[in-house]
Amino acid sequence: MDRLKGKVCIITGASGGIGACAAVKFAKEGATVYALDIKQRDLIELCQKCSDYKGKCSGLEKEKLSGMIHQKTVDITKFEMVEKVVAEIIAESKKIDVLVNNAGIVQDATLLKMTEAQFDAVINVNLKGVFNMTKHVARYMVEAQTGSIINTSSIVGVFGNYGQTNYAATKAGLIGMTKTWARELGKKGIRVNAVAPGFTRTEMIEKVPEKVINMLLEKTPLTRLGKPEDIANLYAFLASDESSFITSQVIGIDGGLVL
């Protein structure tokens, strides 16, 4: 369909799960994709994480990508490292049209059991990492007077969740960042939106007990968990010109779990 043809897109946390699926989706739509992650995996493995997270794998050559995927290793919690990588991307591609702040981690514990190290680790990746990426990318978007920034929040950031003080705080913080940046950058032609997924079949959810999964399914009107493709499809829409009049929104994608 090539909805993203000619666009240069950065996706963080792109070595697996939703990020990997988004990288392939964007490349299918014609984008030049920079898949950033602290972990390095080959493109075949990146692709294999997409089509069916728990199913059979297909090789990258079968994906019929009309765009390109470039991988770069970066620790988004490191301000100067992020600045350097973003500058490299600009040197290579001359512009950045889309930033998807997808990277995130969990280190769950109840308030009384959570350690300072657990709290700080999640804050550093999920919140400071997004600040670092957006700070360095946005100035190039301002120069170009165009761009789309997509922040990955969560329904947990809206409603909270047992045992996720740190994670919920970061995802709520991303909503605040989204609203603020939409105000600050809108006159520069830059749109900023947040996506709030529900429970999605990725590595993060594989440790959740089956009885908890079944309980979630009972409460979800669409009677299934999300798939990485579901989130990737929404990213692609918000990255495309089809969403050119949408900004400052927090879009839930949870199968109706929080009706």
C-alpha positions as CSV (number, residue, x, y, z in Angstrom):
1,M,0.0,0.0,0.0
2,D,3.0,2.3,0.5
3,R,1.3,4.7,2.9
4,L,4.7,5.6,4.4
5,K,6.7,5.8,1.2
6,G,9.5,8.3,1.4
7,K,9.2,8.7,5.2
8,V,12.1,8.1,7.5
9,C,10.9,6.5,10.8
10,I,12.6,5.7,14.1
11,I,11.2,2.9,16.2
12,T,12.7,2.2,19.7
13,G,12.5,-1.1,21.4
14,A,12.5,-2.7,17.9
15,S,14.3,-6.0,18.5
16,G,11.1,-8.0,19.3
17,G,7.4,-8.0,20.1
18,I,5.5,-4.9,19.1
19,G,8.5,-2.9,18.1
20,A,9.7,-5.6,15.7
21,C,6.3,-6.0,14.2
22,A,6.0,-2.2,13.7
23,A,9.4,-2.1,12.0
24,V,8.3,-4.7,9.4
25,K,4.9,-3.1,9.1
26,F,6.4,0.3,8.4
27,A,8.9,-1.2,5.9
28,K,6.0,-3.0,4.1
29,E,4.4,0.5,3.8
30,G,7.4,1.9,2.1
31,A,9.3,3.6,4.9
32,T,13.0,3.7,5.7
33,V,13.0,2.4,9.2
34,Y,15.7,2.8,11.8
35,A,15.0,0.0,14.4
36,L,16.7,1.0,17.6
37,D,17.3,-1.3,20.6
38,I,19.8,-1.9,23.3
39,K,19.8,-5.5,22.0
40,Q,21.1,-6.5,18.5
41,R,19.2,-9.2,16.6
42,D,19.4,-10.0,13.0
43,L,16.7,-8.9,10.6
44,I,15.4,-12.5,10.1
45,E,14.8,-12.8,13.8
46,L,13.2,-9.4,14.0
47,C,10.8,-10.4,11.2
48,Q,10.1,-13.8,12.8
49,K,8.7,-12.1,15.9
50,C,5.9,-10.5,14.0
51,S,3.5,-12.6,11.9
52,D,2.4,-14.8,14.8
53,Y,4.2,-14.3,18.1
54,K,3.6,-17.9,19.2
55,G,3.3,-19.5,15.7
56,K,5.5,-20.4,12.8
57,C,8.3,-18.1,11.6
58,S,8.7,-16.8,8.1
59,G,11.9,-15.4,6.6
60,L,12.4,-11.8,5.9
61,E,12.5,-12.5,2.2
62,K,8.9,-13.5,2.3
63,E,7.7,-10.3,3.8
64,K,7.9,-8.3,0.5
65,L,9.2,-5.1,2.1
66,S,9.0,-2.1,-0.2
67,G,11.0,0.0,2.3
68,M,14.2,-0.7,4.2
69,I,15.1,-1.6,7.8
70,H,18.3,-0.4,9.4
71,Q,19.3,-1.5,12.9
72,K,21.2,0.6,15.4
73,T,22.2,-0.4,18.9
74,V,21.6,2.3,21.5
75,D,20.8,2.7,25.2
76,I,18.1,5.3,25.2
77,T,18.8,6.1,28.9
78,K,22.1,7.7,27.8
79,F,21.5,11.3,26.7
80,E,24.7,11.7,24.7
81,M,24.5,8.3,23.1
82,V,21.0,9.1,21.8
83,E,22.2,12.5,20.5
84,K,25.0,10.7,18.6
85,V,22.7,8.1,17.0
86,V,20.1,10.6,16.0
87,A,22.8,12.7,14.4
88,E,24.0,9.6,12.5
89,I,20.5,9.0,11.2
90,I,20.2,12.6,10.0
91,A,23.5,12.3,8.3
92,E,22.4,9.2,6.5
93,S,18.8,10.1,5.6
94,K,18.7,13.9,5.9
95,K,15.5,13.9,7.8
96,I,13.3,12.2,10.4
97,D,9.5,12.1,9.7
98,V,8.3,9.8,12.5
99,L,9.5,8.8,16.0
100,V,7.8,5.9,17.7
101,N,8.8,5.8,21.4
102,N,8.0,2.1,21.8
103,A,10.8,0.9,24.1
104,G,9.8,-0.1,27.7
105,I,10.5,-2.5,30.5
106,V,8.8,-3.9,33.5
107,Q,10.1,-4.7,37.0
108,D,7.0,-5.4,39.0
109,A,6.5,-5.5,42.7
110,T,4.0,-4.2,45.2
111,L,4.9,-0.8,46.8
112,L,6.2,-2.3,50.1
113,K,8.4,-4.8,48.2
114,M,9.6,-2.6,45.4
115,T,13.3,-1.7,45.6
116,E,14.7,1.7,44.7
117,A,16.7,0.0,41.9
118,Q,13.5,-1.5,40.4
119,F,11.8,1.9,40.5
120,D,14.7,3.8,39.0
121,A,15.3,1.2,36.2
122,V,11.8,1.5,34.9
123,I,11.7,5.3,35.2
124,N,15.0,5.6,33.3
125,V,13.9,3.5,30.3
126,N,10.2,4.3,30.1
127,L,10.3,8.0,30.9
128,K,13.8,9.4,30.7
129,G,14.5,7.3,27.5
130,V,11.4,8.9,25.8
131,F,12.6,12.4,26.9
132,N,16.1,11.7,25.5
133,M,14.8,10.4,22.1
134,T,12.2,13.1,21.6
135,K,14.5,15.9,22.8
136,H,17.0,15.0,20.1
137,V,14.6,14.1,17.3
138,A,12.2,17.0,17.8
139,R,14.7,19.7,16.9
140,Y,15.2,18.2,13.4
141,M,11.4,18.0,13.0
142,V,11.1,21.6,14.0
143,E,13.6,22.6,11.4
144,A,11.5,20.7,8.8
145,Q,8.2,22.0,10.2
146,T,6.7,18.5,10.1
147,G,6.7,15.2,12.0
148,S,4.7,12.6,13.9
149,I,5.7,11.5,17.4
150,I,4.0,8.4,18.8
151,N,4.4,7.6,22.5
152,T,3.5,4.1,23.8
153,S,1.6,4.5,27.0
154,S,-0.7,1.8,28.4
155,I,-4.1,1.3,29.9
156,V,-2.1,0.8,33.1
157,G,-1.1,4.5,32.8
158,V,-4.8,5.5,32.8
159,F,-6.2,3.0,35.4
160,G,-3.2,1.8,37.4
161,N,-2.5,-1.8,38.1
162,Y,-1.6,-3.9,41.1
163,G,2.1,-4.3,41.6
164,Q,3.1,-1.8,38.9
165,T,3.8,1.5,40.8
166,N,6.8,2.2,38.6
167,Y,5.4,1.1,35.3
168,A,2.0,2.9,35.8
169,A,3.9,6.1,36.8
170,T,5.9,6.0,33.6
171,K,2.9,5.3,31.4
172,A,0.9,8.1,33.1
173,G,3.9,10.3,32.7
174,L,4.0,9.6,28.9
175,I,0.4,10.8,28.6
176,G,1.4,14.1,30.3
177,M,4.4,14.4,28.0
178,T,2.2,13.8,25.0
179,K,-0.3,16.5,25.9
180,T,2.5,19.0,26.7
181,W,4.5,18.3,23.5
182,A,1.4,18.5,21.4
183,R,0.8,22.0,22.7
184,E,4.5,23.0,22.3
185,L,5.1,21.5,18.9
186,G,1.8,21.8,17.1
187,K,2.5,25.2,15.6
188,K,5.7,23.7,14.2
189,G,3.7,21.2,12.2
190,I,4.5,18.3,14.5
191,R,1.8,15.9,15.8
192,V,2.2,14.1,19.1
193,N,-0.1,11.2,20.1
194,A,-0.1,8.3,22.6
195,V,-1.2,4.8,22.1
196,A,-2.5,2.9,25.2
197,P,-2.4,-0.8,24.5
198,G,-4.1,-3.4,26.8
199,F,-2.6,-6.8,27.4
200,T,-0.8,-7.9,24.3
201,R,0.9,-11.2,23.5
202,T,4.6,-10.2,23.8
203,E,7.5,-11.3,25.9
204,M,6.2,-9.1,28.7
205,I,3.1,-11.1,29.1
206,E,4.6,-14.6,28.9
207,K,5.3,-14.6,32.6
208,V,1.7,-13.8,33.5
209,P,-0.1,-16.9,35.1
210,E,-2.6,-18.6,32.8
211,K,-5.4,-18.0,35.3
212,V,-4.8,-14.3,35.2
213,I,-4.9,-14.4,31.4
214,N,-8.2,-16.3,31.5
215,M,-9.6,-13.7,33.8
216,L,-8.6,-10.9,31.5
217,L,-10.2,-12.7,28.5
218,E,-13.4,-13.0,30.4
219,K,-13.5,-9.2,31.0
220,T,-12.6,-8.4,27.4
221,P,-15.6,-8.0,25.0
222,L,-13.5,-9.0,22.0
223,T,-12.5,-12.2,24.0
224,R,-8.8,-12.2,23.1
225,L,-5.5,-10.5,23.9
226,G,-4.0,-8.0,21.6
227,K,-1.5,-9.1,18.9
228,P,1.6,-7.1,18.1
229,E,0.1,-6.5,14.6
230,D,-2.8,-4.7,16.2
231,I,-0.6,-2.1,17.8
232,A,1.7,-1.9,14.8
233,N,-1.3,-1.1,12.5
234,L,-2.3,1.8,14.8
235,Y,1.3,3.1,14.8
236,A,1.3,3.0,11.0
237,F,-2.0,5.0,10.8
238,L,-0.6,7.7,13.2
239,A,2.6,7.8,11.3
240,S,0.8,8.3,8.0
241,D,-0.7,11.4,6.4
242,E,-4.1,9.8,6.9
243,S,-4.0,11.1,10.5
244,S,-2.8,14.6,9.7
245,F,-5.4,16.3,11.8
246,I,-5.0,14.1,14.9
247,T,-2.8,15.3,17.8
248,S,-2.7,15.2,21.6
249,Q,-4.8,12.0,21.7
250,V,-4.5,9.0,23.9
251,I,-5.9,6.1,21.8
252,G,-6.8,2.9,23.7
253,I,-6.4,-0.4,22.0
254,D,-7.5,-3.1,24.4
255,G,-10.4,-5.0,22.9
256,G,-12.8,-3.2,25.1
257,L,-11.2,-4.3,28.4
258,V,-11.7,-0.9,30.0
259,L,-15.2,-0.1,28.7
